[in-house]
Amino acid sequence: MPLRQWKEVQKMLRQRLIIIITLIAGLSLAQGMAIYIHGSPSMTLSNDWFDYVNQFPSPEAGFSIEIPTNTVFTIRTEGTYVMLPSGGVLEEGYAIYGTVGGIIKNDLSPATQINIGPQLIVGQVTAKGRYRSTNYGEEEDYSIDFDGSGMGVGLGIVAGLRFSLTEHLRIGASLSANYFGVANEKVPIVGFNYDEPDEGQTAGTYRYNGEYTALSLRLILGYEF
């Protein structure tokens, strides 16, 4: 690696380390802060590229951090990874997204709590596969390979029940509904003409605009400080 690039990498790592240390220091001062992990079968639906994502469930896993405030809302951030099962035109794919929002907590009993709240989402979907494109008006029949990603923003909502196992340990279940757009102006694709197999492949780009929608029933485990 050239010396100039190495110095730029070092600078980037130092900046990120400072941000992480500052974030951890701030979180450690937040009384009642909680960290949760979650796993879930997810019902994933999307259009265009992913019109044939109909193999269920889509395994998902992630984590969330909750920070109490002086209002009725608790700040909540989340990071989640979803593996899209192969099927139809899709060979392989995944979705990854982060959220930030607020939740309202209500104690049903000393050991039981209900919570609900909206979330703002930034997400990305990456997919690889092949579909058949037929244009009868021009009498063309192509096999199209796609391998790319798109990203966008959207909204979601989480709601669930939690139970106190110990003073700090929590367990429970939640329902999560998420939606975000998926767009990319230049998705690389490769086409093969069925009628002219000796013609060879044709590379190009595709302007993609779609969406990602998922409903997840999650099991959660967390620690409240």
PyMOL CGO cylinders between C-alpha atoms (Angstrom):
from pymol import cmd
from pymol.cgo import CYLINDER

trace = [
    CYLINDER, 0.00, 0.00, 0.00, 1.44, 3.44, -0.92, 0.3, 1, 1, 1, 1, 1, 1,
    CYLINDER, 1.44, 3.44, -0.92, 2.55, 5.58, 2.03, 0.3, 1, 1, 1, 1, 1, 1,
    CYLINDER, 2.55, 5.58, 2.03, -0.04, 8.27, 1.28, 0.3, 1, 1, 1, 1, 1, 1,
    CYLINDER, -0.04, 8.27, 1.28, -2.92, 5.77, 1.30, 0.3, 1, 1, 1, 1, 1, 1,
    CYLINDER, -2.92, 5.77, 1.30, -1.60, 4.18, 4.50, 0.3, 1, 1, 1, 1, 1, 1,
    CYLINDER, -1.60, 4.18, 4.50, -1.56, 7.57, 6.23, 0.3, 1, 1, 1, 1, 1, 1,
    CYLINDER, -1.56, 7.57, 6.23, -5.15, 8.22, 5.09, 0.3, 1, 1, 1, 1, 1, 1,
    CYLINDER, -5.15, 8.22, 5.09, -6.23, 4.85, 6.50, 0.3, 1, 1, 1, 1, 1, 1,
    CYLINDER, -6.23, 4.85, 6.50, -4.50, 5.60, 9.81, 0.3, 1, 1, 1, 1, 1, 1,
    CYLINDER, -4.50, 5.60, 9.81, -6.24, 8.99, 9.99, 0.3, 1, 1, 1, 1, 1, 1,
    CYLINDER, -6.24, 8.99, 9.99, -9.64, 7.40, 9.31, 0.3, 1, 1, 1, 1, 1, 1,
    CYLINDER, -9.64, 7.40, 9.31, -9.07, 4.72, 11.98, 0.3, 1, 1, 1, 1, 1, 1,
    CYLINDER, -9.07, 4.72, 11.98, -8.04, 7.34, 14.55, 0.3, 1, 1, 1, 1, 1, 1,
    CYLINDER, -8.04, 7.34, 14.55, -11.14, 9.41, 13.84, 0.3, 1, 1, 1, 1, 1, 1,
    CYLINDER, -11.14, 9.41, 13.84, -13.44, 6.41, 14.18, 0.3, 1, 1, 1, 1, 1, 1,
    CYLINDER, -13.44, 6.41, 14.18, -11.69, 5.31, 17.38, 0.3, 1, 1, 1, 1, 1, 1,
    CYLINDER, -11.69, 5.31, 17.38, -12.21, 8.74, 18.91, 0.3, 1, 1, 1, 1, 1, 1,
    CYLINDER, -12.21, 8.74, 18.91, -15.90, 8.68, 17.94, 0.3, 1, 1, 1, 1, 1, 1,
    CYLINDER, -15.90, 8.68, 17.94, -16.37, 5.19, 19.43, 0.3, 1, 1, 1, 1, 1, 1,
    CYLINDER, -16.37, 5.19, 19.43, -14.60, 6.09, 22.69, 0.3, 1, 1, 1, 1, 1, 1,
    CYLINDER, -14.60, 6.09, 22.69, -16.68, 9.28, 23.01, 0.3, 1, 1, 1, 1, 1, 1,
    CYLINDER, -16.68, 9.28, 23.01, -19.89, 7.35, 22.34, 0.3, 1, 1, 1, 1, 1, 1,
    CYLINDER, -19.89, 7.35, 22.34, -19.04, 4.66, 24.91, 0.3, 1, 1, 1, 1, 1, 1,
    CYLINDER, -19.04, 4.66, 24.91, -18.15, 7.30, 27.50, 0.3, 1, 1, 1, 1, 1, 1,
    CYLINDER, -18.15, 7.30, 27.50, -21.44, 9.10, 26.92, 0.3, 1, 1, 1, 1, 1, 1,
    CYLINDER, -21.44, 9.10, 26.92, -23.46, 5.89, 27.10, 0.3, 1, 1, 1, 1, 1, 1,
    CYLINDER, -23.46, 5.89, 27.10, -21.79, 4.82, 30.33, 0.3, 1, 1, 1, 1, 1, 1,
    CYLINDER, -21.79, 4.82, 30.33, -23.20, 7.94, 32.02, 0.3, 1, 1, 1, 1, 1, 1,
    CYLINDER, -23.20, 7.94, 32.02, -26.76, 7.15, 30.97, 0.3, 1, 1, 1, 1, 1, 1,
    CYLINDER, -26.76, 7.15, 30.97, -28.47, 5.49, 33.90, 0.3, 1, 1, 1, 1, 1, 1,
    CYLINDER, -28.47, 5.49, 33.90, -30.86, 2.80, 32.74, 0.3, 1, 1, 1, 1, 1, 1,
    CYLINDER, -30.86, 2.80, 32.74, -29.17, 2.33, 29.36, 0.3, 1, 1, 1, 1, 1, 1,
    CYLINDER, -29.17, 2.33, 29.36, -29.86, -1.12, 27.89, 0.3, 1, 1, 1, 1, 1, 1,
    CYLINDER, -29.86, -1.12, 27.89, -28.27, -3.30, 25.22, 0.3, 1, 1, 1, 1, 1, 1,
    CYLINDER, -28.27, -3.30, 25.22, -30.33, -5.99, 23.47, 0.3, 1, 1, 1, 1, 1, 1,
    CYLINDER, -30.33, -5.99, 23.47, -29.67, -8.68, 20.89, 0.3, 1, 1, 1, 1, 1, 1,
    CYLINDER, -29.67, -8.68, 20.89, -32.42, -10.20, 18.76, 0.3, 1, 1, 1, 1, 1, 1,
    CYLINDER, -32.42, -10.20, 18.76, -33.00, -13.07, 16.36, 0.3, 1, 1, 1, 1, 1, 1,
    CYLINDER, -33.00, -13.07, 16.36, -36.02, -13.74, 14.20, 0.3, 1, 1, 1, 1, 1, 1,
    CYLINDER, -36.02, -13.74, 14.20, -37.64, -15.44, 11.24, 0.3, 1, 1, 1, 1, 1, 1,
    CYLINDER, -37.64, -15.44, 11.24, -38.60, -12.57, 8.95, 0.3, 1, 1, 1, 1, 1, 1,
    CYLINDER, -38.60, -12.57, 8.95, -41.34, -12.41, 6.30, 0.3, 1, 1, 1, 1, 1, 1,
    CYLINDER, -41.34, -12.41, 6.30, -39.54, -10.46, 3.57, 0.3, 1, 1, 1, 1, 1, 1,
    CYLINDER, -39.54, -10.46, 3.57, -41.35, -8.94, 0.59, 0.3, 1, 1, 1, 1, 1, 1,
    CYLINDER, -41.35, -8.94, 0.59, -39.95, -6.67, -2.11, 0.3, 1, 1, 1, 1, 1, 1,
    CYLINDER, -39.95, -6.67, -2.11, -40.54, -5.77, -5.74, 0.3, 1, 1, 1, 1, 1, 1,
    CYLINDER, -40.54, -5.77, -5.74, -38.65, -5.67, -9.04, 0.3, 1, 1, 1, 1, 1, 1,
    CYLINDER, -38.65, -5.67, -9.04, -35.32, -7.53, -8.58, 0.3, 1, 1, 1, 1, 1, 1,
    CYLINDER, -35.32, -7.53, -8.58, -36.76, -9.25, -5.54, 0.3, 1, 1, 1, 1, 1, 1,
    CYLINDER, -36.76, -9.25, -5.54, -40.24, -9.95, -6.87, 0.3, 1, 1, 1, 1, 1, 1,
    CYLINDER, -40.24, -9.95, -6.87, -39.53, -13.63, -6.41, 0.3, 1, 1, 1, 1, 1, 1,
    CYLINDER, -39.53, -13.63, -6.41, -38.20, -13.50, -2.86, 0.3, 1, 1, 1, 1, 1, 1,
    CYLINDER, -38.20, -13.50, -2.86, -40.90, -15.90, -1.75, 0.3, 1, 1, 1, 1, 1, 1,
    CYLINDER, -40.90, -15.90, -1.75, -38.88, -18.47, 0.15, 0.3, 1, 1, 1, 1, 1, 1,
    CYLINDER, -38.88, -18.47, 0.15, -39.66, -18.01, 3.83, 0.3, 1, 1, 1, 1, 1, 1,
    CYLINDER, -39.66, -18.01, 3.83, -38.47, -17.33, 6.39, 0.3, 1, 1, 1, 1, 1, 1,
    CYLINDER, -38.47, -17.33, 6.39, -35.55, -14.95, 5.98, 0.3, 1, 1, 1, 1, 1, 1,
    CYLINDER, -35.55, -14.95, 5.98, -33.27, -15.37, 9.03, 0.3, 1, 1, 1, 1, 1, 1,
    CYLINDER, -33.27, -15.37, 9.03, -32.39, -12.08, 10.69, 0.3, 1, 1, 1, 1, 1, 1,
    CYLINDER, -32.39, -12.08, 10.69, -30.24, -11.04, 13.65, 0.3, 1, 1, 1, 1, 1, 1,
    CYLINDER, -30.24, -11.04, 13.65, -29.13, -7.78, 15.19, 0.3, 1, 1, 1, 1, 1, 1,
    CYLINDER, -29.13, -7.78, 15.19, -28.72, -5.61, 18.25, 0.3, 1, 1, 1, 1, 1, 1,
    CYLINDER, -28.72, -5.61, 18.25, -30.20, -2.45, 19.72, 0.3, 1, 1, 1, 1, 1, 1,
    CYLINDER, -30.20, -2.45, 19.72, -29.17, 0.18, 22.26, 0.3, 1, 1, 1, 1, 1, 1,
    CYLINDER, -29.17, 0.18, 22.26, -31.69, 2.09, 24.38, 0.3, 1, 1, 1, 1, 1, 1,
    CYLINDER, -31.69, 2.09, 24.38, -30.92, 5.34, 26.18, 0.3, 1, 1, 1, 1, 1, 1,
    CYLINDER, -30.92, 5.34, 26.18, -33.47, 6.89, 28.59, 0.3, 1, 1, 1, 1, 1, 1,
    CYLINDER, -33.47, 6.89, 28.59, -34.31, 10.60, 28.43, 0.3, 1, 1, 1, 1, 1, 1,
    CYLINDER, -34.31, 10.60, 28.43, -36.14, 13.10, 30.63, 0.3, 1, 1, 1, 1, 1, 1,
    CYLINDER, -36.14, 13.10, 30.63, -39.28, 12.64, 28.50, 0.3, 1, 1, 1, 1, 1, 1,
    CYLINDER, -39.28, 12.64, 28.50, -41.65, 9.69, 28.12, 0.3, 1, 1, 1, 1, 1, 1,
    CYLINDER, -41.65, 9.69, 28.12, -39.53, 8.50, 25.18, 0.3, 1, 1, 1, 1, 1, 1,
    CYLINDER, -39.53, 8.50, 25.18, -36.47, 6.28, 25.32, 0.3, 1, 1, 1, 1, 1, 1,
    CYLINDER, -36.47, 6.28, 25.32, -34.02, 6.75, 22.45, 0.3, 1, 1, 1, 1, 1, 1,
    CYLINDER, -34.02, 6.75, 22.45, -33.51, 3.50, 20.54, 0.3, 1, 1, 1, 1, 1, 1,
    CYLINDER, -33.51, 3.50, 20.54, -30.95, 2.62, 17.84, 0.3, 1, 1, 1, 1, 1, 1,
    CYLINDER, -30.95, 2.62, 17.84, -30.73, -0.70, 16.00, 0.3, 1, 1, 1, 1, 1, 1,
    CYLINDER, -30.73, -0.70, 16.00, -28.55, -2.56, 13.52, 0.3, 1, 1, 1, 1, 1, 1,
    CYLINDER, -28.55, -2.56, 13.52, -29.93, -5.65, 11.72, 0.3, 1, 1, 1, 1, 1, 1,
    CYLINDER, -29.93, -5.65, 11.72, -28.74, -8.15, 9.10, 0.3, 1, 1, 1, 1, 1, 1,
    CYLINDER, -28.74, -8.15, 9.10, -31.19, -10.25, 7.04, 0.3, 1, 1, 1, 1, 1, 1,
    CYLINDER, -31.19, -10.25, 7.04, -30.22, -13.20, 4.84, 0.3, 1, 1, 1, 1, 1, 1,
    CYLINDER, -30.22, -13.20, 4.84, -32.51, -13.46, 1.79, 0.3, 1, 1, 1, 1, 1, 1,
    CYLINDER, -32.51, -13.46, 1.79, -33.18, -17.11, 0.83, 0.3, 1, 1, 1, 1, 1, 1,
    CYLINDER, -33.18, -17.11, 0.83, -32.50, -18.13, -2.76, 0.3, 1, 1, 1, 1, 1, 1,
    CYLINDER, -32.50, -18.13, -2.76, -35.51, -18.78, -4.99, 0.3, 1, 1, 1, 1, 1, 1,
    CYLINDER, -35.51, -18.78, -4.99, -37.05, -17.59, -8.24, 0.3, 1, 1, 1, 1, 1, 1,
    CYLINDER, -37.05, -17.59, -8.24, -34.67, -15.15, -9.90, 0.3, 1, 1, 1, 1, 1, 1,
    CYLINDER, -34.67, -15.15, -9.90, -32.61, -14.71, -6.72, 0.3, 1, 1, 1, 1, 1, 1,
    CYLINDER, -32.61, -14.71, -6.72, -29.42, -16.71, -6.30, 0.3, 1, 1, 1, 1, 1, 1,
    CYLINDER, -29.42, -16.71, -6.30, -28.27, -15.03, -3.10, 0.3, 1, 1, 1, 1, 1, 1,
    CYLINDER, -28.27, -15.03, -3.10, -28.80, -11.77, -1.27, 0.3, 1, 1, 1, 1, 1, 1,
    CYLINDER, -28.80, -11.77, -1.27, -28.98, -9.92, 2.01, 0.3, 1, 1, 1, 1, 1, 1,
    CYLINDER, -28.98, -9.92, 2.01, -30.36, -6.77, 3.57, 0.3, 1, 1, 1, 1, 1, 1,
    CYLINDER, -30.36, -6.77, 3.57, -28.70, -4.64, 6.21, 0.3, 1, 1, 1, 1, 1, 1,
    CYLINDER, -28.70, -4.64, 6.21, -30.25, -1.64, 7.91, 0.3, 1, 1, 1, 1, 1, 1,
    CYLINDER, -30.25, -1.64, 7.91, -29.95, 0.69, 10.86, 0.3, 1, 1, 1, 1, 1, 1,
    CYLINDER, -29.95, 0.69, 10.86, -32.69, 2.52, 12.73, 0.3, 1, 1, 1, 1, 1, 1,
    CYLINDER, -32.69, 2.52, 12.73, -33.05, 5.36, 15.19, 0.3, 1, 1, 1, 1, 1, 1,
    CYLINDER, -33.05, 5.36, 15.19, -36.24, 6.32, 16.98, 0.3, 1, 1, 1, 1, 1, 1,
    CYLINDER, -36.24, 6.32, 16.98, -38.08, 6.46, 20.25, 0.3, 1, 1, 1, 1, 1, 1,
    CYLINDER, -38.08, 6.46, 20.25, -40.10, 3.99, 22.28, 0.3, 1, 1, 1, 1, 1, 1,
    CYLINDER, -40.10, 3.99, 22.28, -42.55, 4.41, 25.15, 0.3, 1, 1, 1, 1, 1, 1,
    CYLINDER, -42.55, 4.41, 25.15, -42.32, 1.91, 28.02, 0.3, 1, 1, 1, 1, 1, 1,
    CYLINDER, -42.32, 1.91, 28.02, -45.13, 0.95, 30.37, 0.3, 1, 1, 1, 1, 1, 1,
    CYLINDER, -45.13, 0.95, 30.37, -44.78, -1.39, 33.36, 0.3, 1, 1, 1, 1, 1, 1,
    CYLINDER, -44.78, -1.39, 33.36, -47.63, -3.92, 33.51, 0.3, 1, 1, 1, 1, 1, 1,
    CYLINDER, -47.63, -3.92, 33.51, -46.17, -5.44, 36.69, 0.3, 1, 1, 1, 1, 1, 1,
    CYLINDER, -46.17, -5.44, 36.69, -42.86, -5.27, 38.59, 0.3, 1, 1, 1, 1, 1, 1,
    CYLINDER, -42.86, -5.27, 38.59, -41.46, -7.93, 36.24, 0.3, 1, 1, 1, 1, 1, 1,
    CYLINDER, -41.46, -7.93, 36.24, -43.36, -7.23, 32.99, 0.3, 1, 1, 1, 1, 1, 1,
    CYLINDER, -43.36, -7.23, 32.99, -43.01, -4.30, 30.62, 0.3, 1, 1, 1, 1, 1, 1,
    CYLINDER, -43.01, -4.30, 30.62, -44.65, -3.37, 27.31, 0.3, 1, 1, 1, 1, 1, 1,
    CYLINDER, -44.65, -3.37, 27.31, -42.99, -1.01, 24.83, 0.3, 1, 1, 1, 1, 1, 1,
    CYLINDER, -42.99, -1.01, 24.83, -43.84, 0.51, 21.44, 0.3, 1, 1, 1, 1, 1, 1,
    CYLINDER, -43.84, 0.51, 21.44, -42.43, 3.19, 19.17, 0.3, 1, 1, 1, 1, 1, 1,
    CYLINDER, -42.43, 3.19, 19.17, -41.63, 4.44, 15.62, 0.3, 1, 1, 1, 1, 1, 1,
    CYLINDER, -41.63, 4.44, 15.62, -38.24, 4.08, 13.92, 0.3, 1, 1, 1, 1, 1, 1,
    CYLINDER, -38.24, 4.08, 13.92, -36.47, 5.91, 11.08, 0.3, 1, 1, 1, 1, 1, 1,
    CYLINDER, -36.47, 5.91, 11.08, -34.60, 3.45, 8.82, 0.3, 1, 1, 1, 1, 1, 1,
    CYLINDER, -34.60, 3.45, 8.82, -31.59, 3.65, 6.52, 0.3, 1, 1, 1, 1, 1, 1,
    CYLINDER, -31.59, 3.65, 6.52, -31.07, 0.36, 4.68, 0.3, 1, 1, 1, 1, 1, 1,
    CYLINDER, -31.07, 0.36, 4.68, -29.34, -1.45, 1.84, 0.3, 1, 1, 1, 1, 1, 1,
    CYLINDER, -29.34, -1.45, 1.84, -30.24, -4.57, -0.13, 0.3, 1, 1, 1, 1, 1, 1,
    CYLINDER, -30.24, -4.57, -0.13, -27.66, -6.57, -2.11, 0.3, 1, 1, 1, 1, 1, 1,
    CYLINDER, -27.66, -6.57, -2.11, -28.77, -9.28, -4.53, 0.3, 1, 1, 1, 1, 1, 1,
    CYLINDER, -28.77, -9.28, -4.53, -27.36, -11.61, -7.17, 0.3, 1, 1, 1, 1, 1, 1,
    CYLINDER, -27.36, -11.61, -7.17, -29.30, -13.74, -9.63, 0.3, 1, 1, 1, 1, 1, 1,
    CYLINDER, -29.30, -13.74, -9.63, -30.71, -14.19, -13.12, 0.3, 1, 1, 1, 1, 1, 1,
    CYLINDER, -30.71, -14.19, -13.12, -34.06, -13.45, -14.74, 0.3, 1, 1, 1, 1, 1, 1,
    CYLINDER, -34.06, -13.45, -14.74, -35.46, -13.81, -18.25, 0.3, 1, 1, 1, 1, 1, 1,
    CYLINDER, -35.46, -13.81, -18.25, -36.38, -10.63, -20.09, 0.3, 1, 1, 1, 1, 1, 1,
    CYLINDER, -36.38, -10.63, -20.09, -38.71, -11.00, -23.08, 0.3, 1, 1, 1, 1, 1, 1,
    CYLINDER, -38.71, -11.00, -23.08, -39.64, -8.12, -25.36, 0.3, 1, 1, 1, 1, 1, 1,
    CYLINDER, -39.64, -8.12, -25.36, -42.08, -9.43, -27.97, 0.3, 1, 1, 1, 1, 1, 1,
    CYLINDER, -42.08, -9.43, -27.97, -42.44, -6.04, -29.65, 0.3, 1, 1, 1, 1, 1, 1,
    CYLINDER, -42.44, -6.04, -29.65, -38.80, -6.17, -30.70, 0.3, 1, 1, 1, 1, 1, 1,
    CYLINDER, -38.80, -6.17, -30.70, -38.70, -9.97, -30.75, 0.3, 1, 1, 1, 1, 1, 1,
    CYLINDER, -38.70, -9.97, -30.75, -35.89, -10.13, -28.21, 0.3, 1, 1, 1, 1, 1, 1,
    CYLINDER, -35.89, -10.13, -28.21, -35.40, -12.79, -25.56, 0.3, 1, 1, 1, 1, 1, 1,
    CYLINDER, -35.40, -12.79, -25.56, -32.59, -12.27, -23.08, 0.3, 1, 1, 1, 1, 1, 1,
    CYLINDER, -32.59, -12.27, -23.08, -31.23, -13.89, -19.94, 0.3, 1, 1, 1, 1, 1, 1,
    CYLINDER, -31.23, -13.89, -19.94, -30.17, -11.10, -17.60, 0.3, 1, 1, 1, 1, 1, 1,
    CYLINDER, -30.17, -11.10, -17.60, -27.61, -11.56, -14.83, 0.3, 1, 1, 1, 1, 1, 1,
    CYLINDER, -27.61, -11.56, -14.83, -27.69, -8.97, -12.04, 0.3, 1, 1, 1, 1, 1, 1,
    CYLINDER, -27.69, -8.97, -12.04, -25.30, -8.45, -9.14, 0.3, 1, 1, 1, 1, 1, 1,
    CYLINDER, -25.30, -8.45, -9.14, -25.58, -5.18, -7.28, 0.3, 1, 1, 1, 1, 1, 1,
    CYLINDER, -25.58, -5.18, -7.28, -27.04, -3.24, -4.39, 0.3, 1, 1, 1, 1, 1, 1,
    CYLINDER, -27.04, -3.24, -4.39, -29.36, -0.35, -3.69, 0.3, 1, 1, 1, 1, 1, 1,
    CYLINDER, -29.36, -0.35, -3.69, -30.16, 1.71, -0.62, 0.3, 1, 1, 1, 1, 1, 1,
    CYLINDER, -30.16, 1.71, -0.62, -32.68, 4.16, 0.73, 0.3, 1, 1, 1, 1, 1, 1,
    CYLINDER, -32.68, 4.16, 0.73, -34.64, 5.38, 3.75, 0.3, 1, 1, 1, 1, 1, 1,
    CYLINDER, -34.64, 5.38, 3.75, -37.96, 4.42, 5.29, 0.3, 1, 1, 1, 1, 1, 1,
    CYLINDER, -37.96, 4.42, 5.29, -39.99, 3.92, 8.44, 0.3, 1, 1, 1, 1, 1, 1,
    CYLINDER, -39.99, 3.92, 8.44, -40.67, 1.14, 10.89, 0.3, 1, 1, 1, 1, 1, 1,
    CYLINDER, -40.67, 1.14, 10.89, -42.33, 0.32, 14.20, 0.3, 1, 1, 1, 1, 1, 1,
    CYLINDER, -42.33, 0.32, 14.20, -41.45, -2.01, 17.06, 0.3, 1, 1, 1, 1, 1, 1,
    CYLINDER, -41.45, -2.01, 17.06, -43.67, -3.30, 19.86, 0.3, 1, 1, 1, 1, 1, 1,
    CYLINDER, -43.67, -3.30, 19.86, -43.15, -6.02, 22.42, 0.3, 1, 1, 1, 1, 1, 1,
    CYLINDER, -43.15, -6.02, 22.42, -43.16, -7.49, 25.91, 0.3, 1, 1, 1, 1, 1, 1,
    CYLINDER, -43.16, -7.49, 25.91, -40.18, -7.86, 28.24, 0.3, 1, 1, 1, 1, 1, 1,
    CYLINDER, -40.18, -7.86, 28.24, -39.72, -9.83, 31.42, 0.3, 1, 1, 1, 1, 1, 1,
    CYLINDER, -39.72, -9.83, 31.42, -37.15, -9.28, 34.18, 0.3, 1, 1, 1, 1, 1, 1,
    CYLINDER, -37.15, -9.28, 34.18, -35.12, -12.40, 34.95, 0.3, 1, 1, 1, 1, 1, 1,
    CYLINDER, -35.12, -12.40, 34.95, -32.77, -10.62, 37.36, 0.3, 1, 1, 1, 1, 1, 1,
    CYLINDER, -32.77, -10.62, 37.36, -32.11, -7.03, 38.39, 0.3, 1, 1, 1, 1, 1, 1,
    CYLINDER, -32.11, -7.03, 38.39, -30.37, -6.38, 35.07, 0.3, 1, 1, 1, 1, 1, 1,
    CYLINDER, -30.37, -6.38, 35.07, -31.16, -9.27, 32.73, 0.3, 1, 1, 1, 1, 1, 1,
    CYLINDER, -31.16, -9.27, 32.73, -34.20, -9.02, 30.40, 0.3, 1, 1, 1, 1, 1, 1,
    CYLINDER, -34.20, -9.02, 30.40, -35.87, -11.48, 28.02, 0.3, 1, 1, 1, 1, 1, 1,
    CYLINDER, -35.87, -11.48, 28.02, -38.91, -11.10, 25.78, 0.3, 1, 1, 1, 1, 1, 1,
    CYLINDER, -38.91, -11.10, 25.78, -40.46, -10.98, 22.32, 0.3, 1, 1, 1, 1, 1, 1,
    CYLINDER, -40.46, -10.98, 22.32, -41.27, -8.16, 19.94, 0.3, 1, 1, 1, 1, 1, 1,
    CYLINDER, -41.27, -8.16, 19.94, -42.95, -7.55, 16.61, 0.3, 1, 1, 1, 1, 1, 1,
    CYLINDER, -42.95, -7.55, 16.61, -41.09, -5.37, 14.10, 0.3, 1, 1, 1, 1, 1, 1,
    CYLINDER, -41.09, -5.37, 14.10, -42.47, -3.96, 10.83, 0.3, 1, 1, 1, 1, 1, 1,
    CYLINDER, -42.47, -3.96, 10.83, -39.98, -2.26, 8.51, 0.3, 1, 1, 1, 1, 1, 1,
    CYLINDER, -39.98, -2.26, 8.51, -40.12, -0.52, 5.14, 0.3, 1, 1, 1, 1, 1, 1,
    CYLINDER, -40.12, -0.52, 5.14, -37.49, 1.36, 3.16, 0.3, 1, 1, 1, 1, 1, 1,
    CYLINDER, -37.49, 1.36, 3.16, -36.88, 2.26, -0.47, 0.3, 1, 1, 1, 1, 1, 1,
    CYLINDER, -36.88, 2.26, -0.47, -34.11, 0.63, -2.48, 0.3, 1, 1, 1, 1, 1, 1,
    CYLINDER, -34.11, 0.63, -2.48, -32.57, 2.61, -5.34, 0.3, 1, 1, 1, 1, 1, 1,
    CYLINDER, -32.57, 2.61, -5.34, -29.47, 2.62, -7.49, 0.3, 1, 1, 1, 1, 1, 1,
    CYLINDER, -29.47, 2.62, -7.49, -29.00, 4.65, -10.66, 0.3, 1, 1, 1, 1, 1, 1,
    CYLINDER, -29.00, 4.65, -10.66, -26.42, 2.29, -12.20, 0.3, 1, 1, 1, 1, 1, 1,
    CYLINDER, -26.42, 2.29, -12.20, -26.82, -1.38, -11.38, 0.3, 1, 1, 1, 1, 1, 1,
    CYLINDER, -26.82, -1.38, -11.38, -24.44, -3.53, -13.48, 0.3, 1, 1, 1, 1, 1, 1,
    CYLINDER, -24.44, -3.53, -13.48, -26.16, -6.24, -15.54, 0.3, 1, 1, 1, 1, 1, 1,
    CYLINDER, -26.16, -6.24, -15.54, -25.07, -8.74, -18.20, 0.3, 1, 1, 1, 1, 1, 1,
    CYLINDER, -25.07, -8.74, -18.20, -27.40, -10.01, -20.94, 0.3, 1, 1, 1, 1, 1, 1,
    CYLINDER, -27.40, -10.01, -20.94, -27.34, -13.16, -23.08, 0.3, 1, 1, 1, 1, 1, 1,
    CYLINDER, -27.34, -13.16, -23.08, -29.50, -13.43, -26.21, 0.3, 1, 1, 1, 1, 1, 1,
    CYLINDER, -29.50, -13.43, -26.21, -31.45, -16.72, -26.30, 0.3, 1, 1, 1, 1, 1, 1,
    CYLINDER, -31.45, -16.72, -26.30, -32.01, -16.43, -30.06, 0.3, 1, 1, 1, 1, 1, 1,
    CYLINDER, -32.01, -16.43, -30.06, -28.35, -15.71, -30.84, 0.3, 1, 1, 1, 1, 1, 1,
    CYLINDER, -28.35, -15.71, -30.84, -26.27, -17.89, -28.45, 0.3, 1, 1, 1, 1, 1, 1,
    CYLINDER, -26.27, -17.89, -28.45, -23.07, -17.15, -30.40, 0.3, 1, 1, 1, 1, 1, 1,
    CYLINDER, -23.07, -17.15, -30.40, -23.56, -13.44, -30.03, 0.3, 1, 1, 1, 1, 1, 1,
    CYLINDER, -23.56, -13.44, -30.03, -21.83, -13.37, -26.67, 0.3, 1, 1, 1, 1, 1, 1,
    CYLINDER, -21.83, -13.37, -26.67, -22.69, -11.37, -23.61, 0.3, 1, 1, 1, 1, 1, 1,
    CYLINDER, -22.69, -11.37, -23.61, -23.69, -7.71, -23.48, 0.3, 1, 1, 1, 1, 1, 1,
    CYLINDER, -23.69, -7.71, -23.48, -22.85, -5.64, -20.41, 0.3, 1, 1, 1, 1, 1, 1,
    CYLINDER, -22.85, -5.64, -20.41, -24.87, -2.65, -19.33, 0.3, 1, 1, 1, 1, 1, 1,
    CYLINDER, -24.87, -2.65, -19.33, -26.44, -0.81, -16.40, 0.3, 1, 1, 1, 1, 1, 1,
    CYLINDER, -26.44, -0.81, -16.40, -29.94, -0.75, -15.00, 0.3, 1, 1, 1, 1, 1, 1,
    CYLINDER, -29.94, -0.75, -15.00, -31.72, 2.08, -13.15, 0.3, 1, 1, 1, 1, 1, 1,
    CYLINDER, -31.72, 2.08, -13.15, -33.28, 0.36, -10.13, 0.3, 1, 1, 1, 1, 1, 1,
    CYLINDER, -33.28, 0.36, -10.13, -36.06, 1.70, -7.93, 0.3, 1, 1, 1, 1, 1, 1,
    CYLINDER, -36.06, 1.70, -7.93, -37.75, -0.70, -5.55, 0.3, 1, 1, 1, 1, 1, 1,
    CYLINDER, -37.75, -0.70, -5.55, -38.62, -1.27, -1.92, 0.3, 1, 1, 1, 1, 1, 1,
    CYLINDER, -38.62, -1.27, -1.92, -38.00, -3.60, 1.00, 0.3, 1, 1, 1, 1, 1, 1,
    CYLINDER, -38.00, -3.60, 1.00, -40.77, -4.62, 3.39, 0.3, 1, 1, 1, 1, 1, 1,
    CYLINDER, -40.77, -4.62, 3.39, -40.49, -7.09, 6.26, 0.3, 1, 1, 1, 1, 1, 1,
    CYLINDER, -40.49, -7.09, 6.26, -42.45, -8.30, 9.26, 0.3, 1, 1, 1, 1, 1, 1,
    CYLINDER, -42.45, -8.30, 9.26, -40.40, -9.96, 12.01, 0.3, 1, 1, 1, 1, 1, 1,
    CYLINDER, -40.40, -9.96, 12.01, -41.32, -11.80, 15.20, 0.3, 1, 1, 1, 1, 1, 1,
    CYLINDER, -41.32, -11.80, 15.20, -38.23, -11.45, 17.36, 0.3, 1, 1, 1, 1, 1, 1,
    CYLINDER, -38.23, -11.45, 17.36, -36.88, -13.12, 20.46, 0.3, 1, 1, 1, 1, 1, 1,
    CYLINDER, -36.88, -13.12, 20.46, -34.82, -10.64, 22.47, 0.3, 1, 1, 1, 1, 1, 1,
    CYLINDER, -34.82, -10.64, 22.47, -32.27, -10.85, 25.26, 0.3, 1, 1, 1, 1, 1, 1,
    CYLINDER, -32.27, -10.85, 25.26, -30.85, -7.81, 26.95, 0.3, 1, 1, 1, 1, 1, 1,
    CYLINDER, -30.85, -7.81, 26.95, -28.97, -6.24, 29.83, 0.3, 1, 1, 1, 1, 1, 1,
    CYLINDER, -28.97, -6.24, 29.83, -30.10, -3.02, 31.49, 0.3, 1, 1, 1, 1, 1, 1,
    CYLINDER, -30.10, -3.02, 31.49, -27.43, -1.06, 33.36, 0.3, 1, 1, 1, 1, 1, 1,
]
cmd.load_cgo(trace, "trace")
